[in-house]
Amino acid sequence: MSRNILVTGGAGYIGSHACKSLARQGYVPVTYDNLSTGWADAVKFGPLERGDLLDRTRLDEVFAKYQPLAVMHFGALSDVGQSMREPGLYWHNNACGSLNLIEAMVDAGCLNMVFSSTCATYGEQDGVTLHEECEQRPINAYGASKKAIEEMLSNFGESHGLKSVVFRYFNVAGADPETEIGEFHRPETHLIPLILDAVMGRRDALTIYGTDYDTPDGTCIRDYVHVVDLIDAHLKGLARLLAGQGSRVFNLGTGKGFSVREVVTEAARVTGRDVPHVTGARRPGDCTRLVSGSTRANAELGWSPEHSTMGQMIGDAWKWHLSGDYRK
């Protein structure tokens, strides 16, 4: 029986960590990636099939070759600011590409998907601690495209028996504790690697976008999850599907929010170095506060974010930044 799992976006930050964990559990992670934002040298744990989600012929070839048990779908554009400037790019790449993938899955008889969604589908709901039943009202094309994919999965579940576990997660941070893989984007947009770049002199300073939000210190508040914990949830979601259980949506967060300034302060403590920073205007599409209130993943999957202290997330990212593998 096939032990292949197709991992779209497997050359990226989260996808490469998923591939490592899948391989450790005896699966063969088959990375499908166009390498537009991923890195070929991050594909260390299974084969790489270069291809685009918009290329149906290529998708069909890969499904026929590997006959995967399931798909873990991470392949997407995810820069909120860019999605505000270029919404068509996000609808085309994320929504149309995912529709192509789902139709290829159905035609190949592969009816299990673990989908990487986002808390951005909830939009701006200040004062609300978010759970799975909260209204979804995204305020940018990134969140809107992910919400549309969730609806596609529901529709194809009803029509073709496609089963899905959807994870709406909050800010992902940290790196592989063994420093084999880590977080690297070009351009970099995520807070912790931006902080560490500033600490190491790879950029002049961190820019804190917006200091007039309605929060205790005026900066945005986010819920952070260690990438290792995040992938643990994905493996539990995969096990749920392969055991024949039905589709389900889960939030993945710790329930504790950190402001930008709090993250900066903790990074200074962990690294023992000052964090050069300046302040700037708010960015379009940024919410004031995004924090999970869900216990569903713990109750139904037995998931607990054991590594998701801010100190460990920054510490593991710091080790990656200091390692010889860090790309820059």
C-alpha positions in Angstrom: 0.0 0.0 0.0 1.2 3.5 -0.9 2.8 5.5 2.0 3.1 8.6 -0.2 1.8 11.9 0.9 1.7 14.7 -1.6 2.9 17.9 0.1 2.2 21.1 -1.9 4.5 23.9 -1.0 6.9 21.3 0.6 9.9 23.4 -0.3 8.6 26.3 1.9 8.9 27.0 5.6 6.0 25.1 7.0 5.9 22.5 4.3 9.5 21.4 4.7 8.9 20.9 8.4 5.9 18.8 7.6 8.0 16.6 5.2 10.6 16.0 7.9 7.9 14.8 10.4 6.1 12.7 7.8 9.3 10.9 6.9 10.0 10.2 10.6 6.6 8.6 10.8 7.3 6.3 7.9 5.6 8.2 5.1 7.2 9.3 1.9 6.6 13.1 1.5 6.4 14.0 -2.1 7.0 17.7 -2.5 5.1 19.5 -5.2 6.4 23.1 -5.5 7.1 25.6 -8.2 9.9 27.0 -6.1 8.6 30.6 -6.5 9.0 31.1 -2.8 10.3 27.7 -1.7 13.9 26.3 -1.8 15.0 23.1 -3.5 17.6 22.5 -0.8 14.9 22.4 1.8 13.6 19.3 0.2 15.6 16.7 2.1 13.1 14.0 3.2 11.5 12.8 0.0 11.3 13.4 -3.8 10.8 16.9 -5.3 8.4 17.2 -8.2 8.6 20.7 -9.6 5.3 22.0 -10.8 2.6 24.7 -10.5 -0.8 24.2 -9.0 -2.2 25.9 -12.1 -0.7 23.2 -14.4 -3.4 20.4 -14.4 -1.4 18.2 -16.7 1.6 18.2 -14.4 -0.6 17.5 -11.4 -2.2 14.5 -13.1 1.3 13.2 -13.9 2.3 13.4 -10.3 -0.9 11.8 -9.0 -0.5 8.9 -11.4 3.2 8.4 -10.5 2.8 8.4 -6.7 -0.8 7.5 -6.1 -0.7 9.4 -2.7 -2.8 8.4 0.3 -3.5 12.1 1.0 -2.5 15.6 0.3 -1.1 18.2 2.7 -1.8 21.5 1.0 0.5 24.3 2.0 1.1 25.8 -1.5 -0.1 29.4 -1.4 1.0 33.0 -1.5 0.6 34.5 2.0 1.8 38.1 2.1 -1.1 40.1 3.4 0.3 43.4 2.2 0.8 42.1 -1.3 -2.7 40.6 -1.3 -4.0 44.1 -0.7 -2.1 45.6 -3.6 -2.5 42.6 -6.0 -5.8 40.8 -5.1 -6.0 39.2 -8.5 -2.7 37.4 -8.0 -4.1 35.8 -4.8 -7.4 34.7 -6.3 -5.6 33.3 -9.3 -2.8 31.5 -7.5 -4.5 30.4 -4.2 -8.1 29.9 -5.2 -7.8 28.8 -8.8 -4.7 26.7 -8.1 -6.5 24.9 -5.2 -9.5 24.2 -7.4 -7.2 22.6 -9.9 -5.6 20.5 -7.2 -8.9 19.4 -5.7 -10.3 18.4 -9.1 -7.1 16.5 -9.8 -7.4 14.7 -6.4 -11.0 13.7 -7.1 -10.1 12.4 -10.6 -7.2 10.4 -9.1 -9.3 8.9 -6.3 -7.3 10.7 -3.6 -10.0 11.9 -1.2 -8.1 13.1 1.8 -6.7 16.6 2.3 -5.1 18.3 5.3 -5.4 22.0 4.4 -3.4 24.9 5.6 -5.9 27.7 6.2 -5.5 30.8 8.3 -7.0 32.9 11.1 -7.1 35.7 8.5 -10.5 34.3 7.4 -12.0 35.8 10.6 -11.0 39.3 9.7 -11.1 42.2 12.1 -13.0 41.1 15.2 -11.4 43.0 18.1 -12.3 41.9 21.5 -13.4 38.5 20.3 -11.3 35.4 21.2 -11.7 33.4 18.1 -13.1 29.9 17.8 -14.2 27.8 14.9 -17.8 28.9 14.9 -17.0 32.6 14.8 -18.1 34.4 11.6 -15.6 34.5 8.8 -15.3 38.0 7.3 -11.8 38.4 5.9 -10.5 41.9 5.2 -7.9 41.0 2.6 -7.5 38.9 -0.5 -5.2 36.4 1.3 -7.9 35.6 3.9 -10.7 35.7 1.4 -8.9 33.2 -0.9 -8.4 30.8 1.9 -12.0 31.1 3.0 -13.0 30.3 -0.6 -10.8 27.1 -0.6 -12.5 26.0 2.6 -15.9 26.4 0.9 -14.6 24.4 -2.1 -13.6 21.6 0.2 -17.0 21.5 1.7 -18.7 21.5 -1.7 -16.5 18.7 -3.0 -17.1 16.8 0.3 -20.8 16.8 -0.4 -20.5 16.0 -4.1 -17.5 13.6 -4.2 -16.8 12.4 -0.7 -13.7 14.4 -0.3 -12.6 14.5 3.3 -10.7 17.4 4.8 -9.1 18.6 8.0 -8.8 22.3 7.8 -6.4 24.1 10.2 -6.9 27.8 10.7 -3.7 28.8 12.4 -2.3 31.9 13.8 1.3 33.2 13.5 3.7 30.4 13.0 7.2 30.8 14.4 10.4 29.0 15.4 12.4 26.4 13.5 13.5 22.8 13.5 15.4 22.4 16.8 18.0 20.3 15.0 18.6 23.3 12.6 18.2 21.1 9.5 15.5 23.5 8.2 14.1 26.8 9.2 12.2 30.0 8.2 13.5 32.0 5.3 11.6 34.2 2.8 12.7 36.6 0.2 11.6 39.2 0.8 11.2 38.5 4.5 7.8 39.5 6.0 7.5 37.6 9.3 8.2 39.4 12.6 10.7 37.1 14.3 13.1 36.5 11.4 12.9 40.3 10.7 13.9 40.9 14.4 16.7 38.4 14.2 18.0 39.9 10.9 18.1 43.3 12.6 19.9 41.8 15.6 22.5 40.3 13.3 23.0 43.4 11.2 21.5 41.8 8.1 19.1 44.8 8.0 19.5 48.3 9.5 16.5 48.0 11.8 13.1 46.4 12.4 10.1 48.6 11.4 7.2 48.4 13.8 4.2 49.1 11.7 1.6 51.0 13.8 2.0 52.1 17.4 -1.5 53.5 17.8 -3.6 50.4 18.0 -6.1 49.9 20.8 -3.7 47.6 22.8 -1.8 48.1 26.0 1.4 49.2 24.2 -0.2 50.4 20.9 1.2 47.6 18.8 -0.7 44.6 17.2 -1.3 41.5 19.2 -0.9 38.0 17.7 -1.1 34.4 18.8 2.1 32.5 18.0 2.5 28.7 17.5 5.8 26.9 17.2 6.1 25.3 13.8 6.9 21.9 15.4 3.6 22.0 17.3 1.8 23.1 14.2 3.1 20.1 12.2 2.2 17.8 15.1 -1.4 18.9 14.6 -1.2 18.2 10.9 0.0 14.6 11.5 -2.8 14.1 14.0 -5.2 15.5 11.4 -3.8 13.1 8.8 -4.3 10.2 11.1 -7.9 11.3 11.7 -8.6 11.1 7.9 -6.8 7.8 7.4 -8.8 6.3 10.2 -11.9 7.1 8.2 -13.2 10.0 10.3 -15.1 12.9 8.7 -14.1 16.4 7.8 -13.4 18.9 10.6 -12.1 22.5 11.1 -9.7 23.3 13.9 -8.1 26.5 15.1 -4.4 26.2 16.1 -3.3 28.7 18.6 -2.1 29.0 22.2 -4.8 31.3 23.4 -2.2 33.8 24.5 -1.4 36.9 22.5 1.9 38.8 22.3 2.2 42.4 21.1 5.0 43.3 18.6 6.8 45.2 21.4 6.6 42.2 23.7 8.2 40.0 21.0 10.9 42.5 20.5 11.6 42.6 24.3 11.7 38.8 24.5 14.1 38.6 21.5 16.5 40.9 23.2 16.4 38.7 26.3 16.9 35.5 24.3 19.7 36.8 22.1 21.3 39.0 24.7 21.5 41.8 22.1 19.6 45.0 21.4 17.0 45.0 18.6 17.5 48.1 16.4 14.0 49.3 15.5 12.1 52.2 14.2 8.3 52.9 14.0 6.2 53.3 10.9 2.6 53.8 9.8 0.0 51.0 10.0 -0.1 48.6 7.1 -3.3 48.0 5.2 -5.0 44.8 6.0 -3.4 44.3 9.5 -5.9 43.5 12.3 -5.4 44.8 15.8 -5.7 41.5 17.7 -5.9 37.8 16.5 -6.0 35.3 19.3 -7.4 31.8 19.4 -9.9 30.7 22.1 -10.4 27.2 20.8 -9.9 24.0 22.7 -11.3 21.7 19.9 -7.9 20.5 18.7 -7.0 19.5 22.2 -10.3 17.8 22.8 -10.6 16.0 19.5 -7.0 15.5 18.3 -5.2 15.4 21.7 -3.1 18.3 20.5 -1.2 20.5 22.9 1.2 23.3 21.8 4.0 22.1 24.1 6.8 24.1 22.4 5.0 27.3 21.8 6.5 29.5 24.5 7.8 32.8 23.0 11.2 32.0 24.5 11.5 28.6 22.7 10.1 29.9 19.4 12.7 32.7 19.3 15.4 30.5 20.7 15.0 27.8 18.0 14.8 30.5 15.3 17.9 32.1 16.7 19.8 28.8 16.5 18.7 28.5 12.8 19.8 32.0 12.1 23.2 31.3 13.6 23.6 28.0 11.7 25.6 27.5 8.6 22.5 26.5 6.7 20.8 29.9 7.1 20.5 31.4 3.7 21.6 35.0 3.2 
